[in-house]
Amino acid sequence: MQPVLYLTIEIMNREFDSRLLMAAHALEAGLSVIVGQQWSIFQNLANFPPGIVVAKTVNAIQARSMAAAKACGHIVAATDEEVLAMAVADGFLKAFSPIAVEACDLFLAQSDQHKEAIEQAFPQMRGKVVVTGNPRVDLMGPALRKKFDGEAQKIRDEVGPFVLFNTNYSYTNSVWGSLQGVANIAIQAGVLDPKKPETVEEFNQNVAFEVANRQAMAAMMNWTANHLASHRVVIRPHPGEKPEYWQQAANNHPRVRVVPRSHHIPWILASDLVVHTSCTTGLEAAVMGKPAINLSPAADSPWYRLYVMGKVNPIFPDWQKASEAVTAYFKSASGPIANTAPYRAELLRYFPNLASNDAAKKMTRAFVDALAARGAKIDPAYQWSPLPQGYARPERSAVQKDKMSATVDQVANTLQYLRDVEGLSRKIKLTSLDDSLFLISPQ
């Protein structure tokens, strides 16, 4: 076992900064880090030195790569990027594959509730779950989010005052092109089994949930663009959506702009209000102290109760009531949007360690402990060849490249900023290994 940490990234705008924050602390502890697009890492598990491979989630698709990593002699760790906004055990466990349970040596839970749900559902995970929090929340803390202040100011200067609409309809407006394509992915992920009527019903409920939400969102966008003279409309589609749908819906409206593949933090910071339909960005806005509303015509859906956004943002059952609240907020700073105290209290109930912003540090301690338990010596002098013998370059699709492509300058600049803010000073060496794949070593 070698002091090497493998950090996989599937969606750059969501995972890049948090993975580099994890890398920064791991490097300070003396670990070498391979970070980058997940396809190269997973395809070369047998070629890389055995270390800790960190999966981004635990659905059946990722679980198969976790099992392959374990078979190649790696320690297998996992977070779960898909459950940041979940409020109940059903949500935490919805896509936790039994294959992942068997492969996982270390699971990094975001809360005590998350840990409890996993250990109750899978007793064999007891002793393997460590509560660390989520580095995505670290990044939204006052110190680290200053990285985005300059970009947020440029957005404000260019766009002017605006309401940010974050859409989240990757079933009904999917980059995979059709509902059947989405169903195929859900089958691969282990959340849909055509032979099990209950999973088919859940899939159909989610589709209905999205349809109702999308209709309400489109109506709210239309009202804002045509009646809220003080503000423009910015539409930020989910990475799993086709932006063309929203570009066509905007129809070159002079007060509407669509920003696909954009980073959520600077756009949230630059906005005067965030509107969503049970999207994680509602939680992220609450964490950063930005006003947000949850437009929820489908609040009676069984899917709705899974999410914390129903508790940390004001909720409106239709666009008409939402528009009344928005008018009151911008005209006189009054109404439910202005009354943030009860929603902040709920946020702290679900994220009690919000102020500490130390998830990446806790994760590093867990990685070091896991390596030491396997007899690995944490040696900053450890080096290995930039490209190991047998390395195979994957042929990435256009969709995969669109999801995650990064340059060495982007890695260097982001890593330097994070290290400066966190007060990390160990010298490091950054090497580009392949397309969007990087080796970072302590010196």
Secondary structure, DSSP 8 states (H G I E B T S, - for coil): --SEEEEEES-HHHHHHHHHHHHHHHHHTT-EEEEEEHHHHHHTTTTS-S-EEEES--SHHHHHHHHHHHHTT-EEEE--GGGTTB-SHHHHHTT--HHHHHH-SEEEESSHHHHHHHHHH-GGGTTTEEE---HHHHHTSTTGGGGGHHHHHHHHHHH-SEEEEE---TTTTBTTSSHHHHHHHHHHHTS--TT-HHHHHHHHHHHHHHHHHHHHHHHHHHHHHHH-TT-EEEEE--TTB-HHHHHHHHTT-TTEEE-TT--HHHHHHH-SEEEESS-HHHHHHHHTT--EEEE-TTTTSTTGGGBTHHHHS-EESSHHHHHHHHHHHHHHS-STTT--HHHHHHHHHH-TTTTT--HHHHHHHHHHHHHHHTT----TT----SS-TT-------HHHHHH----HHHHHHHHHHHHHHHT----EEEEEEETTEEEEEE-
